[in-house]
Amino acid sequence: MTEPAPEILTVRPNMVHARLDVFLHSSYPTASRTYFQKLIKEGLVLVNGRIAKKSYRPEVGDEIEARLILDQEFELTPEPIS
């Protein structure tokens, strides 16, 4: 895995009333809610500079910082079939 890349989101009025993992999933739909629950559990998501809980419901103006874990790229080399 590569070094987590910080992503910062500010909660707008149309983004409230959902749990933090749901909020993050709606902001990054290619990643699963389970992925965001794992990040939250590992302390890689901060709300206003504090470690977040998955049950937290973002409020307007909250600053959410998520350190997204990116899979390390690798190259596959074919082997001869004998």
C-alpha positions in Angstrom: 0.0 0.0 0.0 1.1 3.6 -0.6 1.2 6.5 1.8 -2.4 7.7 2.6 -3.3 10.7 0.5 -5.3 13.4 2.5 -8.6 14.5 1.0 -10.4 17.4 2.6 -14.2 17.9 2.2 -16.3 20.7 3.6 -19.9 19.7 4.4 -22.5 21.7 2.4 -26.2 22.0 3.3 -27.3 19.4 0.8 -24.9 16.8 2.4 -26.1 16.6 6.0 -28.3 14.0 7.8 -26.3 10.9 6.8 -23.7 9.0 8.9 -20.1 9.7 8.2 -19.5 6.5 6.2 -22.5 7.2 4.0 -21.4 10.8 3.5 -17.9 9.6 2.4 -19.4 7.0 0.1 -21.6 9.5 -1.6 -18.5 11.7 -2.2 -16.4 8.8 -3.5 -19.0 6.4 -5.0 -16.3 4.0 -6.5 -15.3 3.0 -2.9 -17.6 0.9 -0.7 -19.2 2.0 2.6 -17.3 -0.9 4.2 -14.0 0.7 3.0 -14.9 4.0 4.7 -16.0 2.2 7.9 -12.5 0.6 8.0 -10.8 4.0 7.5 -12.9 5.5 10.3 -12.1 2.6 12.6 -8.4 2.9 11.9 -8.5 6.7 12.7 -7.8 7.8 9.2 -10.8 10.1 9.1 -10.9 13.4 11.0 -13.8 15.8 11.5 -12.7 19.3 12.4 -9.2 17.9 13.3 -10.5 15.2 15.6 -10.6 11.4 15.0 -14.2 10.6 13.9 -16.6 7.9 14.9 -18.6 6.1 12.2 -21.9 7.1 13.9 -21.1 10.8 13.6 -23.5 12.7 11.4 -21.7 15.6 9.6 -23.0 19.1 10.1 -22.9 22.1 7.7 -19.4 23.6 7.7 -17.6 20.5 9.1 -14.3 19.8 7.6 -13.8 16.1 6.9 -10.2 14.9 6.3 -9.9 11.4 5.0 -6.6 9.7 4.4 -7.5 7.4 1.5 -5.5 4.2 1.3 -4.5 3.5 -2.3 -3.6 0.1 -3.5 0.0 -0.2 -4.6 0.3 -0.7 -8.3 2.1 -3.9 -9.4 3.1 -5.5 -12.6 2.3 -9.0 -13.6 4.9 -10.9 -15.5 3.7 -14.0 -17.4 5.6 -17.3 -16.9 6.1 -19.9 -19.6 3.7 -22.9 -19.3 5.6 -26.2 -19.4 
